[in-house]
Amino acid sequence: MSEILWTPALDGTSALERFQATTPVGPEASYAELWDWSVTDPDAFWLAVWRWFDLPGQPDVALADASMPGAAWFPEVRLNYAEAMLRMPGRADDDVVLVGRSQSRDEVRLTATELRDLVGRVRAGLVRAGVGEGDRVAAYLPNIPETVALLLATASLGAIFSSCAPEFGTQSVTDRWSQIEPTVLVAVDGYVYGSKSIDRRAEVAAIRAALPSLTTVVSVDYLGEGVPDAVSWADFTAEPGPLEFAPVPFAHPLYVLFSSGTTGLPKPIVHGHGGITVEHLKALGLQTGLGAGDTFFWFSTTGWMMWNYLVSGLGVGATVVTYDGNPAYPDTAMLWTLAAELGVTYFGTSAPFLLQCRKDGIVPRELADLSALRGIGSTGAPLPAEGFRWVYEAVSSTAQLGSLSGGTDICSGFVGSAPTVPVYAGEIACRCLGAAVAAYDGAGNPVIGSLGELVVEKPMPSMPVGFWGDEDGSRYRAAYFEDFPGVWRHGDWITITEQGTCTITGRSDATLNRGGVRLGTAEFYTVVEALPEVADSLVVHLEDSEGGAGTLVLVVRLAEGGTFDDDLRRRIVTALRTSLSPRHVPDVLEVVAALPRTLSGKKIEVPAKKILQGVPTDQAVARGALTGAEGLTELEDLRDRLPTT
């Protein structure tokens, strides 16, 4: 049995317990029994969710067609995501519901009345720009209140929203938006990141030139310079307008999110009004337990689906905190100080950030008053047991730590936490309600207690409506349904334990297979990056065409001021051998000055493997989809020095 770090009160007060009491399983059932009902009878479960959150209409059917792909949800209803979010249950008109913190300007606070007024003004500006149902609106904007208002205003019209963070380069942006042909672009002139001002006017001009579909460009003068030949945000929002909501079908497109695009054009993933509404209300209101008494923060940029997830905190009545800037400036204590100043009750971040705080030796509870904190969310990468323990030792002994794993594909989590489930060190607490997650072995059989492919056996409402431009659905089917017909294959390795917890050990297409033993990559990184001299790492296994053990390659980037010598090499090897196994000891251990990552911070295991196998770099990876792309040259140099297998 794993170490328990937090135990739920189970006093009947959480929203999940109260919801459960209204279901056929009854208040005394375990979470496992509730989950089992939610995936065994998805029609009844999602109808119960709909009614719990008092969404419009009285539908009799939730799941009209359970085909995958091709599921049909709530055929009788019409709704609008923006209307559901702007109800903000439990909030008075003069309550502050949106707080914007930024390194580029002073704090922005909006009450419920002010947010609704701003959305109405943005909506009026979009109408004047000719935007109607089905048109695309693009945001080259940071995580600021204006971006939230733009999303909600766009959705209110039945138009379709898409955002890219302003740190995305021109090619990355145009690779995405040329596929969806937006008519309106709202962009910043630049931003401040740490101590540096970053001018983006040239990038906006290049994006504008590359998108002939644009008819209107709006400038948010974030640095006070303004985008040339653009309508100012002040003029765009000068006129008040009615806050009305187009009632649209459940599957009507709400926004287009994009895959990382490291190995080709980013996939344009279309999400619908209904799927996002019910999934996010369930995830935030029940699974996370957020409500009108909460202040909700999750560090994200507008290029990551966690931003979309954050915005939906409005829909359960939480005050949403947006933040734009460097999360480690002047140091990693900054975000914890922000949480204390704003009384954040749920603090969301990435596993790498938590591990960096641990490595930096900070103790947030000694630096800031975090007594309001009742929940901490971690995603983006697996969080090892050491990270869990650090949170309970250094941040809060009482807050519930929730490790979440899902993705852009469903804009939510497959596995995560629940207010009624304990927290176990190094393990994701449970499978999320309504997510029929299983682990499949190579023959397509479900397994418990051993490594398998993460699959979803039944539809979820927030599975994509489709891919933009994929008229016959072939790209969509190929992405998720080719390996196990009728079952969603997500591409992660997962182990589901007898007690219902889960561990994610890396991408299945980046699995290391040494002598027939599958090794997940996440455990390598946990061990190697725990060493203070190591800032980042990447591990790749190059198979032997003749069936031998192949070559295990470990590449590390040193922390600032670090030196690679025989002692560090010995300590890396010893740590891998003793913490994991002799199979985990690399055949090749190299140091590089830069390691590329995707724009959302993910490691590029598959492209790196292709490069090391001899695939030309520009065929293996799209440089514009990366940060630290200069590190590709070092991978090429390493390829030329590798022993042949």
N, C-alpha and C positions, 0 to 999 in steps of 0.2 A: 504494500500500500504506500502510495506517495505521501510526502509530507504535506499536511494541511496547514495553510497559512492564514486562512480566513474562513469563518463559519457563519452562514446566514442566521438571522434571528428567528425567521419563520413564525412571526407573530401576527400574520394575516393583514399587515398594513401595506405591503408593497402592491403596486398596481398589478403585477403578475399574479400574486396570490388572490387578489380580488377578482381578476379576470378568470382565473382557474375555477373559482367557486361557481361561476356562471356556466361552466361547461359540463358535459356529461361525465367527465372523469371525477369531478367533485373536489372539494377543498383538501381532502386527506391524501390525495394521490401524490406520488413522487413526481419530480420533474421528468424523469425517464418515462413515466406513464403518460404525462401530458404531451411530451414530444411524440411518443408513439401514436397517440390519438391524432396529433396534428398532421402526421404524414400518412396515417392509415385512412383517414377521412378528410382529405384536404378541402373538400367542398364545405363541410360543416365547420372546419377550423377557420377558413378565411371568411365565411359568413359571420362567424362569431367576432372576428377581428373587425370587420366592417361595422358591425353593430356596436361594439365596445367603444369605438372612436366616433360613433354617431355621424358617419359619412352620409351624404345625401342619398335619398331614395330608399326603397325597401326591397332590395333584390332577393329573389327566391333561390337563385342559382349563382354559385361562385365559379365553379369549374365546369363549364359546359362541354369541354372536349379536353381530355387528358393526354392527347397525343404529344409526343416529343420527337422532333419539334412540331409546332402547330397548335399548342394548347390555346384554348379560347376561354377567357376569363370574363366574368360579370357582363354577359351580353346585354342585359337589360338597362344598364346604368349609363348615365352621362355625368361627368364630373370635371373639375379643373384643379390641377395640382396647386396653383397659386391661391385659389379660394380656400382649399383645405389648410394651407400653411398660414394664411392671414387671418384665420379665425382666432388663432392664438388662445386656446381655451384657458380660462382662469386668470387672464390678464386684463387689467383695467386700461382704459384709453391712455392714461398718463403714466403707465408703467414703462420703464425703459426695457425694450425687448431686443435691441441690437446695439452692441458696443464695438466700435472699430478702433483698434490700436495699431499704430504704424510707426516705423522709423522715418517716414517721409513727411509726416505732418502731425498736428495735435490730435488728441482723442476725439472721436465722433460718437455721440450718443443719440439714439432715436427712440422716442416713445412709440407705443402702438399706433397712436394717431399720426405721428410724424412719418413712420414707415409706410403706413397705408397712403398717406398724402404723397410721399415720394414715388411710390409705385404708380399711383394714378398719374402723376406728372410725367414719369418716364413712359408710361403707356400712351399718353397723349402725344408725346414726341415721336414715338414709334408710328402711331397712326398718321401723323403729319408726314412722316417719311414714307408712307405707303405700305407699311407692314400689315399683312393680314394673315389669316390662318394658313399654316404650312410654310410661310416664308422663314428663312433662316437669319438669325441675328447672332453676330460673332462678337465676343468680348476678349480683347487683348488687354486684360486688366488683372491687377493683383487681388488679393483677398481683402476687399474693402466693402463697406456698406453699399456703395454704388453698384457693385457687381451683383450683390444679393438682390437689390431693387430691379436691376436689369433682367435677371433671370425671372423674377416673379412677374414683371410687366410683360415680358415676352410670352410667358406661359399663359397669362390671362387672356391673351389674344388668340391662343391656339397656334401661335408661331413657335419656332423651334430654336432653342438656344444652344450655343457651343462656346466654350471658353478655352483659351490658352494663356498660361502664365506669361508675363512679359519677359521673363528670362529665356523663353523659347526663341531660338534664332529664326531668321526669315524662312529658311528652307523647311524647318520643322513645322512652322505655322502653315505655309502654303501647301505642304504635303497633306495636311489635314483639311484645310478649308477649301482647297480647290475641288475636293470631292463633293462638298455639300453646297457650294456656290451661294454664300450669304449675300444679302442685299444691303445690310447695315453692319458697320463695324464701329464699335466703341473702343477707344484705345487710350492709354496713358502716354504722356510725353516722355516719361522716365520714372525712376524710383530710386530710393535710397536703400542700400544693402550694407548693413554695418556702418562703416565710416565712408563708404563710397557712393557718389551719385552716379547713376547709370542712365545715360541719355538713350532713349529708344526711338527718337523721331526718324532717324534714317531707316530703322527696321519697319516702322509703320508705313513710311513711304514705299518701301520695297514690297511690303505685303499688299498695299493698295494697288500698286502697279500690276501685281501678279493675279489679282482677283477682279476680272472685268465685270463680274456680276454685281459689284458694289455700286450702290446709287447714293449712299449717304455715309459719311465718316464723322463721328462725334469724338471730340477731344475732352478727356478728363485731365485738366491741367494740374497734374500731380506734383510736378517740380516747378510750376509757375512759368513754364516756357510755352506750352501749348503745341498741339500738332498743327502744322501749316495747312491752310485751305480746308479746315474742318469746322463743323458747327461746335461751339463750345457747349460743355455740359450744362452750364448755367442757362444758356439760351434754349437748349434742348428740353430742359425741365422747367422753363419759366412759366408755362401755362398749366394751371391745374386741370385735371381731367377726371371723368367719372371712373370709379373703381368697379369695373364690370368684368365678368368672367365668362368666356365662351364655354358652354357645356360641350365637352367632346367625348367621343367613345373611349372606353377603358384603354385601348391600345393606341390611341392617337399619340404621335411622337411628341415628347416633351423636350428632350435634349439628346444631342449626339456626343458621346464620349469616345475617346480614341485609345486604342491599344498603344503600347510604347513605340512601335514602328522601328524596332532595332533591326529587323530582318526583311524589311520591305515597307511598302506604304502602310501607315497605321490603319487598322481596321476601324471603320466608322460604325460604332455600336449605338444603335437607336434604342432609347428607353422611352417607355410610355407613361402618360399621366397617371393611369390607374395603378400600374405595377409599382412605380416608385412611391406613390402615396401610401398604399397599404403596407408595402414592405418596410418603408422607413418609419411609419407610425408604429408598426409592430416592433421593429428593432429598437427604436429609441424609447417608446412609451412602455413596452413590456419587458423586452430583453435587457435593456439598460436601465429602465425605471425612471426616465426623465419626466419631469412635469413642471408645473407653473412655479414651483419653488426653487428651480435649478438655474444655475448659470453654467452654460455649456461652452467649452472651448476644445477645439481639436486643431493642432497645428497642421496646416495644409496650405498648398498653393492652389490656384484655380486650374492647374493642369493635372490634378489628382482627384479621383472620385471621392475622397474623404471630404473635399470641399462641398460637393453636392450633398453628402450625408450630413455635414455640419449645418447647412442651411435648413434642412428639414427639422432641426431642433425647434424652430418656430412653431411647427405643426403640433407639438405636444405642450406648447406654452412656455418653453424654456427661454431664458435670455441667451442669445447667441453672441459669442465673442469672436470677431474676426481679427486676425493679426497678419500684418505684412512687414517682413523684414528678416534679418538673419537671426535664427533662433539661438545662436551661440555667441551673440555679440552683446555686451563686451565679453561675456562668458556664458557657460551653460546654466548658470544660476538665474539668468534673466527671466526665462519663462515661468519659473517657480515664483519669482517676485511678482510678476504680472498676475499670476493666479491668486496670490495673496491680496494684492491691491484690489482686484475685482470681485473677490469672494467666490471664485470659481468652485463649483461643487462637483463638476465632472471634467477632468483634465485628460484630453486625448493627445497622444503623440505617437512616435514610431519607436519600435524596439531599438534601432541603432542609437536614437537620442538617449534613451534610458541607459543603455550600456555605456555611452560616452560619458554621461554624468557619473556613473559608477567609476569609470576609469579615471575621471578627473578628481575623484575623491571628495565630491561635494556632498553635503548632507542637507537637502532642501528644508527639512523640518526645523533645522537650526538657523537657517538663513531667512525664513519667511514664516508667517503665521498661516499654516495650511489647515487650520481647524475646520474650515468649511468643507474641505474636500471629503467626499464620500465615495467617489469612484475615479479610477484611473484606467484609461484605455490605451492599449498598445497594439499596433499593427504594422504592416509594411515588411515584416520579416519575423521569423520565429524568435520568441524571447526565451532564453535558456533559464534553467532553475536559478542560476546565480543572479540573473536580472530580477526575477520574482523576489528573491530574498532581499536584494538591495532595496527594492521599493518598500518592503515592510520594515526594514531596518532604518532606512534613511529618509523616507518620504512620509509614510503614515502607517501606523500599526492597525488602523481601523478601517481604512478605505478598501473597497473591493477592487481588486486588480482584474481587469478583463482583457484577455488576449483575444484578438479578433482576426479571423482569416477569411477572406472572400475575394473581391476584386472588382475591377471595372466592368466585367462581364455582367454582374448582377447589381452593381453599385451598392453592395451591402456585404454581409458576412454569411458564410455557410456554417461556420463554427465560431463559438464565442463564449459569452458568459450569460448568467441569469441571476437575478437577486435571490433565488432559492437554492443555488448550487454552491458548494464550497469552492475555494480556490486552492488548487494543488500546485506545488512548486514545479515549474517547467512544463505545465500541461494546460491546454485549452480546456475550459471547464465542461463544455457540452456542445452538442449539435444544436443549432438554432431551430426554434419552432418553425414548422412548415418547410424545413429543408431536409429532404430525405437523403441524407448523406450516408454513403457507405464506402468501405475500402474494398476494392476488387483485386484479386490476384491475377496473374497473367492469363488464366483461363476464363476470367470474367465471373468468378465466384466470390461472394462476399466473405470477408475474413475479419475476425476479431482478434486483437492482440498481436497482429503481425502487419508488416508494411504492405500497403496496397495503393492502387490508384484511387485518388479522390473522385468519386462519382456522385451524381444526384439522380436517383431512380425515378423521381416524379417531378412534375413541373412546379416551378415557383413563379409567382406573379411578376417578379422583376427580372426574369430571364428576358433577354433583349426581344424587342419587337422584330428585330432583324438587323442586317447591315445595310447602310445607305447604298443605294444603287445595285443591290444584289437581288435583282428582280425575280430570279428563279429560286432563290434561297440556297444556292449551291455552296457559296462561301460560308454561310452560316452553318450548314450541315457539316461541312468539312472541318470547321473549327471545333465542334463539340461532339458530334454524333457518329463519326466514322468508325471509331474503335469498338464501341459497344452500341449497336443499333437500338434506338429508343431510350438510351441512357446518356446523360450528360457526362462527358469526361472533362475534368477541369485542368488536368496537367500538373497536379501536385501529388507528392507522396504523403500519405496520411496513415497513422496508426490509431485505431479506435480501441480503447481498452475495455475490459469487462465492466468497469465502473462508469463508463460513458464518457470519459475524458478523451482528448485527442492530442496528438502531436503531429505537426507538419515538419517534414525534414527536407524540404527543397522541391524544386521542380522535377517532375518525373522525366522530362526530356533532357535534364542535365545530370541524371543519376550516374554515379560512379559504380562500375561493376568490376570488381577485382576478384578474379578466380571464382566467378559465379556468385559472389556475395554483393548485394546491392548496398551501397553506402550513400546516405543522404548528405548533401553539401552543408546543411545548416550546422551540423555538429562540428565540422571542420572550423567554421568561422567562429563559433563560440569559443573554442579552445585557443585558436591562433590569435584572435583579436582581443583576448583577455590579457595578453602580454602588453605591458605599457609601451613598449617600443613599436608596436604594430598598429597602424591607423586603419588599414583596410587589407583585404585579401581576396583571392579568387583561386578556386581549385577546379581543375579539369582533368578528366581521365581520357587518354588517347588509347583506344583499343588496338590490340595486336591483330593484324589480319590473319595471322596463322594460329590464333587461339591462345596465345600466351597471356601473361598478366598485364601486358600493355605498359603504358607510362603514366604515372600519376604526377601531375604538374601543379605545384603550389606557387603562386605569385603573391608577394606581399608589398605593400606600400608602407614605409616607415612613418612614424609620427615625427613631427617637426623636431629636429635636433637628434633624431635617432641614428644609430650607427649599426650597420650590419657587419658582424664579425663571427668568428668561429663559436664564440660563447652564445650569441643569439641563435645561430643555426642549431647548436646543440640543444638549447632550451626549447625551441620550436619542435624539434624532432622528439625530444623526451616528453613534452606535454602531449603530443598527439599519440605517442605510443602508450603512455600510462593512462591518460584520460579516456582514450578510445581503444585503439588496438594496433598491433604491428601493421595491419593492412592499411592503416591510415597514414603511415609514414610516406612522404612523397619521394618519388625517384628524382625529381628535379625541383629545387627550391631556388627561386630567383627574386631579386628585389627590383622594383621599378619606381620611377619618380611619380607616375600618374597611373591610376586605374580608372578606365571609363565606367560610367554608370548611365542608366537611362535617365531621362529628365525627371522622372518621379523617384529616382534614387535607388533603383533596383540593380543588382549585379548582372553582368552580361555573360553569363556562363555559356549559353549556347553559341552566340556569335564568337566568343573567344575560342571555344573549342574548334569551330570551323576554321578560324584563322590559323590556329596551331596545326590543323590538319592539312593546310595548304590552300584553302579556298581564298581567292583574292579578297582582300579586305572590303572593297567596295561592293562585292557580291555578298559578303557575310553579314555586313552591318551598315546601317544608314548613319553616317557620321553626324548629321544634323539632329539625330534623336538622342545624342549623348552629351553628358558633361564630361570633361576630362578626356575629350577625344584625342588629344595629343598622345595619350597612352597607347593608342593603337600602333604607333610606330614601334614602341617597345615590344609589343606582342609579336609584331612582324620580325623584329630582330631576334627574339627568343625562338620563334619558329625555325629560323635559319640555323640556330645553334643546337636544336634538339637532336638527340640520337634517333636514328631511324629504328622502327620496330618491325 
